[in-house]
Amino acid sequence: MKHYQKYLFGQLDGQDVEAYRFENDLGYQLSVMTYGATILEYVTPDKHDQFANIVLGFDNFDAYVGNSPKYGASIGPVAGRIAEASFEINGQTYHLEANNGANCNHSGPTGWDSALFSVESVTDQEITLYTERADGIGGFPGNLKIWVTYGLTEAGELEISYRVETDQDTLVNPTNHSYFNLSGNFTQPINDHVFQINHQGLYPIHPDGVPLHTVDKESPIVQHLYQAMLLEDLFKDSDPQIRLVEGLDHPFALPEGHENAGFFYHQPSGRFLTFKSEAPALVVYSANFVDETVYLEGKPMVQHNGLALEFQTVPDAIHSDQAEKVILRAGQVFTSKTSYHAIAKK
């Protein structure tokens, strides 16, 4: 590994926002910043040994403030939607900030993706970012201590680890919101990418995006994704779940203890991304909504310009039989690990 680099990326309310860049001997790079514990770059080779960043992001800090697509952000304490922006623990009802119709999505506008983290430790291979979250922020109970660790291995794997502690029973279900575009050209859609997922079923969603509590294992689109599917074909598919959101915005159930959750492949560049996690589900979002105020490489964002692979427990689990998977009890510790690895097929 090469020696890490530290640089000033911006300022927030008079405080410095720092960025850190890691590089291994193969040429892979990982850059993260302290605002939102956000991934800025994951630089990987193509089949011609040309390196490019494959996660969507901006070239200046100000664009990340109010980052509506949440490019690269660490999401918490709870990723995804919570129906009716409320939940109950121990007989007490908690009311959250509704920011997605009547629902709370990604913990509302006060999620920790807008928090400024401090650096607890850094080596040439990894960085641990830390923040605290006071009881009652966004309506969530509990004083939280939060650690997010990012690492780059000698083989080029991007590793993410979470650790959360609480002094009250609360909800914890974090994820990372990086969007992958293996071409390295974020002005182009990912239609020419192939996607495959080793799932145990897709959770259909309601029109408001909240998932149902049962999985679909039988529909043609679900079976195609298990085999591998060109995304251009998926985006054109007549399946009502695809047409509902013009793509994917769906959780998939994952087998426990899996060695590989699937792959994402871009044949023109040869980049082949695999991914795995200790989390029980993967939410796949294909950048269906276009925010015309978001510019990438000097151009307004285009639909389907990246694929977010969000490992977590299924959204709205608190209102299902999976509630205990997202309740963190006082004195307990939440931990979870996820990794992504892009290689080049020549």
Buried (B, 14 or more C-beta within 10 A) or exposed (E): BEEBEEEEBBEBEEEEBBBBBBBBEEEBBBBBBBBBBBBBBBBBBBBEEEBBBBBBBBEEBEBBEEBEBBBBBBBBBBBBBBBBBBBEBEEEEBEBBBBBBEBBBBBBEBBBBBBBBEEEEBEEBBBBBBBEBEEEBBBBBBBBBBBBBBBBBEEBBBBBBBBBBBEBBBBBBBBBBBBBBBBBEBBBBBBBBBBBBBBBBBBBBEEEBBBBEEBBEEBEBBEBBBEEBBBBEBBEBEBEBBEBBBBBBBBBBBEEEBEEBBBBBBBEBBBBBBBBBBBBBBBBBBBBEBEEEBBBEEEEBBBBBBBBBBBBBBBBBBBBEBBEBBBBBEEEEBEBBBBBBBBBEE
